[in-house]
Amino acid sequence: MMSQTSLESKLEALQCHFTWDLDPSRSRLFFVRYQLEDIGTEEGNSWLGHVYNLRGYVQYKLGFSKDAQSLFNKAAEAFCQTRRADADEGPWLVVNYGNLAWLHHHLGEQAESQAYLSKVDALMNKYPSPSQDELHPEIYAEKAWTLMMFSTDKKQLAADYFQRAIRMQPDMVEWKTSHILVLAKAAGKTNTGLDADMLEKMRIAKEEDPENLYLAAYYLQQNAKMMQREKVKDEAGELAEKILRNPVSSYSGLRILLLVYIRHVSFDEAIRVAEEALKHHPDVRYLKRCVARCYRSKIFFGEDGRRDQSMIDRAISLHEEVVSLYPQSCLLRKIDLANLYAKSNHGQAEAEQIYQELLESDLDPADKQLVYNRFANYLFFDQHDRHGSIKYHMRAAEIPIQSFFRQNSITNLEKFRDRNWRQVSREVEEFLKHLPEPEV
C-alpha cells in the first residue's frame, strides 16, 4: 500500500473531472444535472459514456456518492458499447477510472482507489498518446465535451481541446461536429453573428454527420434570417418530421427548431409542433418545458396571445408542472410563471406572492441580481410602479457581476435618467456615477 502523500500526489496528476477545475455554484450543478438527464440514454448516442461520467461527478458534488459510483460504472459500460471495442478496455476509460480512483479516495476506500490508479497506469502504458507531450485524443475529447456542457465561459478552450483530439484522431465524426458547434456558439455570442466561413464549416459538418439533427436544426437557425419565410417553414417541417421520429432527447434538436418556428415562421406553428411531440410522449418533462416555452413566447411577444385567457391558463398549468419537475433549477420558470399570472385576469395575487417568495429566498448574488431585474420590470410594466421599478433596477445594478440582467437594469436606469423627472432624474444620475465596476 502506497503512502497517503504518494496516493494524493498520483490522484492530483490524473486527468479526470476531479482535477479539471470544475467548481460551479450549487444552482449551476443542478442546472447541469437536469440538462444531462434530459439528454436521454438511448443507444446510438456516441456521447453516452461522457454523459454518465459527468452526471456521476455532478452527483458527487451534490453529495450523492452512491449515485456517483453507479453512474461512473454505467459510463464504463456505455464506452464499451459506443466504441464497439473487442476488448473491455481502451484509452476512453482513462478519465472514468480516474473518477473512480478519486471517488473511492473520498469515501475512505484507499485500496480500491489505488487499484483504479493502477488501471489508469496500465491503460496509459498500453495506449500511449500518438503525439508526444500531449494527452491522448480520447482525453482531450472528453475534456472538451465536459467544458462545453459545464462551463459558460470556456467555449474557446473546449474548441482548442477538440482541435487537438481531431488532429491526432481525424476519423471521429462526432468530435468534428461538436468542435464546429462549440466554435459556432462562441461566435454566435458576438453582435455580428456567424460569418460566411463559419456557416460553410457548419454546412460541411452537416454533410459529414447527416444523422445529427441538433446540428441540422442549429444550421437552419443560423440561415433562417437570410431565407424567405415559406422556405424556412418547409425546411423546418421536414426537420420536425425527422426529429419527432427519433427518441426524445434535449440533444434531438427540437428546442432549436422551435426557436426557428417562433422567430421566423409563427408562434402557432411552434405550439403545434411542440404539442404534437408531447402528445406522443405525454410524461416527458423536457417536452413539457418545450411546450411551455412556446406558449410563453406567444403570450409575451405575440400580438394576440396576452388577450387569450384560455392560452394563458394552459401556459400557467404547464409552467407549474415544469417548476415541480425541475425543483432545484427553476428560478427563471418561476419568474415566467409570475409574469404569466400577471397577464391573467385572475392571477395578480399569485404573481405578487411568487415574487415576494423569491425576494425573501436565500439566493447567490447572480440569481439575486436576476430576480431584482425581473421584479423591476414587472413593477414597471404590470404594476405601473415607476419608483419601485427604479429601486429594484438599482439593486440589480449594484451587484458587481457582469450579466445581461445587470446591463438591462443599467439601460433602464439610463432611460429613467434621461426622462428629466426632476428629483428622480438627479437621484438616478448620482447612482450611475458611483456604480461599481463589475467583476471580471
C-alpha positions as CSV (number, residue, x, y, z in Angstrom):
1,M,0.0,0.0,0.0
2,M,1.5,3.4,-1.0
3,S,1.7,6.2,1.5
4,Q,-1.1,8.8,1.8
5,T,1.1,11.5,0.4
6,S,2.1,9.4,-2.6
7,L,-1.5,8.4,-3.2
8,E,-2.7,12.0,-3.2
9,S,0.1,13.1,-5.4
10,K,-0.9,10.5,-8.0
11,L,-4.5,11.4,-7.7
12,E,-3.7,15.1,-8.4
13,A,-1.8,14.1,-11.5
14,L,-4.8,12.3,-13.0
15,Q,-6.8,13.6,-16.0
16,C,-10.5,13.4,-14.8
17,H,-13.4,15.5,-13.7
18,F,-12.0,15.8,-10.2
19,T,-8.8,17.6,-11.5
20,W,-10.3,19.8,-14.2
21,D,-11.1,22.8,-12.1
22,L,-14.9,22.4,-12.3
23,D,-16.1,24.3,-9.3
24,P,-19.5,25.9,-10.0
25,S,-22.3,27.1,-7.8
26,R,-24.8,24.7,-6.4
27,S,-27.5,26.1,-8.7
28,R,-25.3,25.5,-11.7
29,L,-24.7,21.9,-10.6
30,F,-28.5,21.3,-10.6
31,F,-28.9,23.0,-13.9
32,V,-26.2,20.7,-15.5
33,R,-27.7,17.6,-13.8
34,Y,-31.1,18.3,-15.3
35,Q,-29.6,19.1,-18.7
36,L,-27.7,15.8,-18.7
37,E,-30.7,13.8,-17.5
38,D,-32.8,15.2,-20.4
39,I,-30.2,14.1,-23.0
40,G,-31.6,10.6,-22.6
41,T,-29.8,7.2,-22.5
42,E,-30.9,5.8,-25.9
43,E,-28.5,3.5,-27.8
44,G,-26.6,5.2,-30.6
45,N,-25.7,8.3,-28.5
46,S,-22.0,8.5,-29.1
47,W,-21.5,10.7,-26.0
48,L,-23.3,8.4,-23.6
49,G,-20.2,7.4,-21.7
50,H,-19.3,11.1,-21.3
51,V,-22.8,11.9,-20.2
52,Y,-22.7,9.2,-17.4
53,N,-19.2,10.4,-16.4
54,L,-20.3,14.0,-16.0
55,R,-23.5,13.0,-14.3
56,G,-21.5,11.0,-11.8
57,Y,-19.3,13.9,-11.0
58,V,-22.2,16.3,-10.6
59,Q,-24.0,13.8,-8.3
60,Y,-20.8,13.5,-6.2
61,K,-20.5,17.3,-5.9
62,L,-24.2,17.5,-4.8
63,G,-23.4,14.9,-2.1
64,F,-24.8,11.7,-3.6
65,S,-21.7,9.5,-3.6
66,K,-23.5,6.2,-4.2
67,D,-25.4,7.6,-7.2
68,A,-22.0,8.8,-8.4
69,Q,-20.4,5.4,-8.2
70,S,-23.4,3.8,-10.1
71,L,-23.2,6.4,-12.9
72,F,-19.4,6.0,-13.2
73,N,-20.0,2.2,-13.6
74,K,-22.6,2.9,-16.3
75,A,-20.1,5.2,-18.1
76,A,-17.7,2.3,-18.4
77,E,-20.4,0.1,-19.8
78,A,-21.5,2.8,-22.2
79,F,-18.0,3.3,-23.5
80,C,-17.7,-0.3,-24.3
81,Q,-20.9,-0.2,-26.3
82,T,-20.3,3.1,-28.2
83,R,-16.7,2.3,-29.0
84,R,-17.7,-1.2,-30.1
85,A,-14.4,-2.5,-28.7
86,D,-13.4,-6.1,-28.9
87,A,-11.6,-5.6,-25.6
88,D,-13.4,-4.4,-22.5
89,E,-10.9,-1.6,-22.0
90,G,-9.4,1.2,-24.0
91,P,-8.0,4.7,-23.7
92,W,-11.5,6.1,-23.4
93,L,-11.7,4.7,-19.9
94,V,-8.7,6.7,-18.5
95,V,-11.0,9.5,-17.3
96,N,-13.6,7.1,-16.0
97,Y,-11.0,5.1,-13.9
98,G,-9.6,8.4,-12.7
99,N,-13.0,9.5,-11.5
100,L,-13.4,6.2,-9.7
101,A,-10.0,6.5,-8.1
102,W,-10.9,9.9,-6.7
103,L,-14.4,8.7,-5.6
104,H,-13.0,5.8,-3.6
105,H,-10.4,8.1,-2.1
106,H,-13.1,10.5,-0.9
107,L,-15.1,7.5,0.5
108,G,-12.0,6.4,2.5
109,E,-11.6,3.3,0.4
110,Q,-7.9,3.6,-0.3
111,A,-7.2,0.1,-1.5
112,E,-9.9,0.5,-4.2
113,S,-8.6,3.9,-5.1
114,Q,-5.1,2.5,-5.5
115,A,-6.5,-0.3,-7.7
116,Y,-8.0,2.2,-10.1
117,L,-4.8,4.2,-10.2
118,S,-3.0,1.0,-11.3
119,K,-5.7,0.6,-14.0
120,V,-5.0,4.1,-15.3
121,D,-1.3,3.4,-15.4
122,A,-1.9,0.2,-17.3
123,L,-4.1,1.9,-19.9
124,M,-1.7,4.7,-20.4
125,N,1.2,2.3,-21.0
126,K,-0.9,0.2,-23.3
127,Y,-2.4,3.1,-25.3
128,P,0.1,6.0,-25.3
129,S,-0.8,9.3,-26.9
130,P,0.1,9.4,-30.6
131,S,1.7,12.8,-30.0
132,Q,4.5,13.1,-27.5
133,D,3.9,15.8,-24.8
134,E,0.2,15.8,-25.4
135,L,-2.7,14.0,-23.8
136,H,-4.4,11.1,-25.6
137,P,-7.1,12.3,-28.0
138,E,-9.8,10.5,-26.1
139,I,-8.9,12.5,-23.0
140,Y,-8.8,15.8,-25.0
141,A,-12.3,15.0,-26.5
142,E,-13.9,14.2,-23.1
143,K,-12.3,17.2,-21.5
144,A,-13.6,19.4,-24.4
145,W,-17.1,17.9,-24.2
146,T,-17.2,18.4,-20.4
147,L,-16.2,22.1,-20.7
148,M,-18.7,22.6,-23.5
149,M,-21.5,21.2,-21.3
150,F,-20.3,22.5,-17.9
151,S,-18.8,26.0,-18.4
152,T,-20.4,29.0,-20.0
153,D,-17.0,30.9,-20.2
154,K,-14.7,28.2,-21.5
155,K,-16.0,27.6,-25.0
156,Q,-12.8,28.6,-26.7
157,L,-10.7,26.3,-24.6
158,A,-13.2,23.5,-25.4
159,A,-12.7,24.2,-29.1
160,D,-8.9,24.0,-28.7
161,Y,-9.1,20.6,-27.0
162,F,-11.4,19.3,-29.7
163,Q,-9.0,20.5,-32.3
164,R,-6.1,18.7,-30.7
165,A,-8.1,15.5,-30.4
166,I,-9.2,15.7,-34.1
167,R,-5.6,16.4,-35.3
168,M,-4.4,13.1,-33.7
169,Q,-7.6,11.0,-34.5
170,P,-9.3,12.6,-37.5
171,D,-11.9,9.8,-38.1
172,M,-14.2,10.6,-35.1
173,V,-17.1,12.4,-36.8
174,E,-18.8,13.3,-33.5
175,W,-15.7,15.2,-32.4
176,K,-15.7,17.2,-35.6
177,T,-19.4,18.0,-35.2
178,S,-19.0,19.1,-31.6
179,H,-15.9,21.2,-32.5
180,I,-17.9,23.1,-35.1
181,L,-20.9,23.5,-32.7
182,V,-18.7,24.9,-29.9
183,L,-17.0,27.3,-32.3
184,A,-20.3,28.4,-33.8
185,K,-21.8,29.0,-30.3
186,A,-18.8,31.0,-29.2
187,A,-19.0,33.1,-32.4
188,G,-22.8,33.5,-32.0
189,K,-22.3,35.4,-28.8
190,T,-21.0,38.4,-30.8
191,N,-23.2,41.1,-32.2
192,T,-22.2,40.2,-35.8
193,G,-23.3,36.6,-35.6
194,L,-21.7,33.9,-37.8
195,D,-19.7,34.8,-40.8
196,A,-19.8,33.1,-44.2
197,D,-16.7,31.0,-43.4
198,M,-18.3,29.6,-40.2
199,L,-21.6,28.9,-42.0
200,E,-19.7,27.0,-44.6
201,K,-17.9,24.9,-42.0
202,M,-21.2,24.1,-40.5
203,R,-22.6,23.1,-43.9
204,I,-19.7,20.7,-44.4
205,A,-20.1,19.2,-40.9
206,K,-23.8,18.7,-41.6
207,E,-22.9,16.7,-44.7
208,E,-20.4,14.6,-42.8
209,D,-22.8,13.9,-39.9
210,P,-26.2,13.7,-41.5
211,E,-27.8,11.9,-38.6
212,N,-27.1,14.7,-36.2
213,L,-30.4,16.6,-36.2
214,Y,-29.2,19.0,-33.4
215,L,-26.6,20.3,-35.9
216,A,-29.2,20.4,-38.7
217,A,-31.5,22.5,-36.5
218,Y,-28.7,24.8,-35.4
219,Y,-27.6,25.3,-39.1
220,L,-31.2,26.1,-40.1
221,Q,-31.5,28.6,-37.2
222,Q,-28.3,30.4,-38.4
223,N,-29.5,30.5,-42.0
224,A,-33.2,31.3,-41.4
225,K,-32.7,35.1,-41.1
226,M,-31.4,35.1,-44.8
227,M,-34.2,32.9,-46.1
228,Q,-37.8,33.5,-47.2
229,R,-40.4,32.6,-44.6
230,E,-42.0,29.9,-46.7
231,K,-38.7,28.2,-47.4
232,V,-37.9,28.3,-43.7
233,K,-41.3,26.7,-43.0
234,D,-40.8,23.9,-45.5
235,E,-37.3,23.1,-44.2
236,A,-38.4,23.3,-40.6
237,G,-41.3,20.9,-41.4
238,E,-39.0,18.3,-42.9
239,L,-36.7,18.5,-39.9
240,A,-39.6,18.3,-37.5
241,E,-40.8,15.0,-39.0
242,K,-37.3,13.5,-38.6
243,I,-36.9,14.8,-35.0
244,L,-40.3,13.5,-33.9
245,R,-39.5,10.0,-35.2
246,N,-36.3,9.9,-33.1
247,P,-36.1,9.1,-29.3
248,V,-36.8,12.1,-27.1
249,S,-33.7,14.0,-26.0
250,S,-32.7,17.5,-25.2
251,Y,-30.0,16.9,-27.9
252,S,-32.6,16.0,-30.6
253,G,-32.7,19.5,-32.0
254,L,-36.3,20.1,-31.0
255,R,-35.6,23.2,-28.8
256,I,-33.5,24.9,-31.5
257,L,-36.2,24.0,-34.1
258,L,-38.9,25.5,-32.0
259,L,-36.9,28.7,-31.8
260,V,-36.8,28.8,-35.6
261,Y,-40.6,28.5,-35.7
262,I,-41.0,31.2,-33.1
263,R,-38.7,33.7,-34.7
264,H,-39.1,33.0,-38.4
265,V,-42.4,31.2,-39.0
266,S,-45.1,31.7,-36.4
267,F,-45.9,31.2,-32.7
268,D,-48.8,28.9,-33.6
269,E,-46.7,26.6,-35.7
270,A,-44.2,26.3,-32.9
271,I,-47.0,25.4,-30.5
272,R,-48.4,22.9,-32.9
273,V,-45.1,21.0,-33.3
274,A,-44.4,21.1,-29.6
275,E,-47.8,19.9,-28.7
276,E,-47.5,17.0,-31.2
277,A,-44.3,15.9,-29.6
278,L,-45.9,16.0,-26.2
279,K,-48.9,14.0,-27.4
280,H,-46.7,11.1,-28.4
281,H,-44.7,11.3,-25.1
282,P,-47.0,12.9,-22.5
283,D,-44.9,12.1,-19.5
284,V,-41.6,13.5,-20.7
285,R,-40.7,16.6,-18.7
286,Y,-38.3,18.0,-21.3
287,L,-41.2,18.2,-23.8
288,K,-43.4,19.9,-21.3
289,R,-40.7,22.5,-20.9
290,C,-40.6,23.0,-24.7
291,V,-44.3,23.4,-25.0
292,A,-44.4,25.8,-22.0
293,R,-41.7,27.9,-23.7
294,C,-43.8,28.2,-26.9
295,Y,-46.9,29.4,-25.1
296,R,-44.8,31.8,-23.0
297,S,-43.3,33.3,-26.2
298,K,-46.7,33.8,-27.8
299,I,-48.2,35.4,-24.7
300,F,-45.3,37.7,-24.0
301,F,-44.3,38.6,-27.6
302,G,-47.3,37.8,-29.8
303,E,-50.0,40.4,-30.7
304,D,-53.0,38.4,-29.6
305,G,-51.6,35.9,-27.0
306,R,-51.9,38.2,-24.0
307,R,-55.7,38.6,-24.7
308,D,-56.4,34.8,-24.8
309,Q,-57.3,33.7,-21.3
310,S,-57.5,30.0,-22.2
311,M,-54.0,30.1,-23.7
312,I,-52.7,31.9,-20.5
313,D,-54.4,29.2,-18.4
314,R,-52.7,26.5,-20.4
315,A,-49.3,28.3,-20.1
316,I,-49.7,28.7,-16.4
317,S,-50.6,25.0,-15.9
318,L,-47.5,23.9,-18.0
319,H,-45.2,26.2,-16.1
320,E,-46.5,25.0,-12.7
321,E,-45.7,21.4,-13.9
322,V,-42.2,22.4,-15.2
323,V,-41.4,24.1,-11.8
324,S,-42.3,20.9,-10.0
325,L,-40.3,18.7,-12.4
326,Y,-37.1,20.8,-12.1
327,P,-37.4,21.8,-8.4
328,Q,-33.8,22.8,-7.9
329,S,-33.3,24.7,-11.1
330,C,-36.5,26.6,-11.8
331,L,-35.7,30.2,-11.0
332,L,-36.4,31.5,-14.5
333,R,-39.5,29.3,-14.8
334,K,-40.9,30.7,-11.5
335,I,-40.3,34.2,-12.8
336,D,-42.1,33.3,-16.1
337,L,-44.9,31.8,-14.0
338,A,-45.3,35.0,-12.0
339,N,-45.3,37.1,-15.2
340,L,-47.9,34.8,-16.7
341,Y,-50.1,35.2,-13.6
342,A,-49.7,39.0,-14.0
343,K,-51.1,38.7,-17.6
344,S,-54.1,36.6,-16.3
345,N,-57.5,38.1,-15.5
346,H,-57.3,36.5,-12.0
347,G,-53.7,36.0,-11.1
348,Q,-52.4,39.2,-9.6
349,A,-52.1,37.9,-6.1
350,E,-50.3,34.8,-7.2
351,A,-47.8,36.9,-9.2
352,E,-47.1,39.1,-6.2
353,Q,-46.7,36.1,-3.9
354,I,-44.2,34.3,-6.2
355,Y,-42.0,37.5,-6.5
356,Q,-42.2,38.1,-2.7
357,E,-41.0,34.5,-2.0
358,L,-38.1,34.9,-4.5
359,L,-37.1,38.2,-3.0
360,E,-37.0,36.7,0.5
361,S,-35.3,33.4,-0.5
362,D,-31.6,32.7,0.0
363,L,-30.0,33.2,-3.4
364,D,-26.5,33.6,-4.6
365,P,-25.6,37.1,-5.9
366,A,-26.0,36.2,-9.6
367,D,-29.5,34.8,-9.0
368,K,-30.4,37.7,-6.7
369,Q,-29.4,40.1,-9.5
370,L,-31.7,38.3,-11.9
371,V,-34.6,38.4,-9.6
372,Y,-34.2,42.1,-8.8
373,N,-34.0,42.9,-12.6
374,R,-37.1,40.9,-13.5
375,F,-39.1,42.2,-10.5
376,A,-38.2,45.8,-11.5
377,N,-39.5,45.2,-15.0
378,Y,-42.7,43.5,-13.5
379,L,-43.2,46.6,-11.3
380,F,-42.9,49.0,-14.3
381,F,-44.9,47.1,-16.9
382,D,-47.5,45.3,-14.9
383,Q,-47.9,47.3,-11.7
384,H,-47.0,50.8,-13.3
385,D,-44.9,51.5,-10.2
386,R,-42.1,53.7,-11.5
387,H,-40.4,54.4,-8.2
388,G,-40.4,50.7,-7.2
389,S,-39.0,49.7,-10.5
390,I,-36.1,52.2,-10.2
391,K,-35.4,51.0,-6.7
392,Y,-35.0,47.3,-7.8
393,H,-33.1,48.2,-11.0
394,M,-30.6,50.0,-8.7
395,R,-30.4,46.9,-6.5
396,A,-29.7,44.7,-9.6
397,A,-27.1,47.1,-10.9
398,E,-25.3,47.4,-7.5
399,I,-24.4,43.7,-7.6
400,P,-21.0,43.8,-9.5
401,I,-21.5,40.8,-11.6
402,Q,-21.5,41.4,-15.4
403,S,-24.6,39.8,-16.9
404,F,-27.4,40.5,-19.3
405,F,-29.7,41.3,-16.3
406,R,-27.3,43.9,-14.8
407,Q,-26.9,45.6,-18.2
408,N,-30.7,45.6,-18.7
409,S,-31.1,47.3,-15.4
410,I,-28.4,49.9,-16.2
411,T,-30.1,50.6,-19.6
412,N,-33.4,51.1,-17.9
413,L,-32.0,53.4,-15.3
414,E,-30.4,55.5,-18.1
415,K,-33.8,55.8,-19.7
416,F,-35.3,57.0,-16.4
417,R,-32.4,59.5,-16.0
418,D,-32.9,60.9,-19.5
419,R,-36.7,61.5,-19.0
420,N,-35.9,64.5,-16.8
421,W,-38.2,63.6,-13.9
422,R,-36.5,66.2,-11.7
423,Q,-35.7,64.6,-8.4
424,V,-35.8,61.0,-9.9
425,S,-33.5,62.0,-12.7
426,R,-30.9,63.6,-10.4
427,E,-31.0,60.6,-8.0
428,V,-30.5,58.1,-10.8
429,E,-27.7,60.2,-12.3
430,E,-25.8,60.2,-9.0
431,F,-26.3,56.5,-8.6
432,L,-25.0,55.7,-12.1
433,K,-21.9,57.9,-11.5
434,H,-20.9,55.8,-8.5
435,L,-21.7,52.4,-9.8
436,P,-19.0,49.8,-9.0
437,E,-17.2,48.1,-11.9
438,P,-18.4,44.6,-12.5
439,E,-16.2,41.6,-11.5
440,V,-14.2,40.1,-14.4
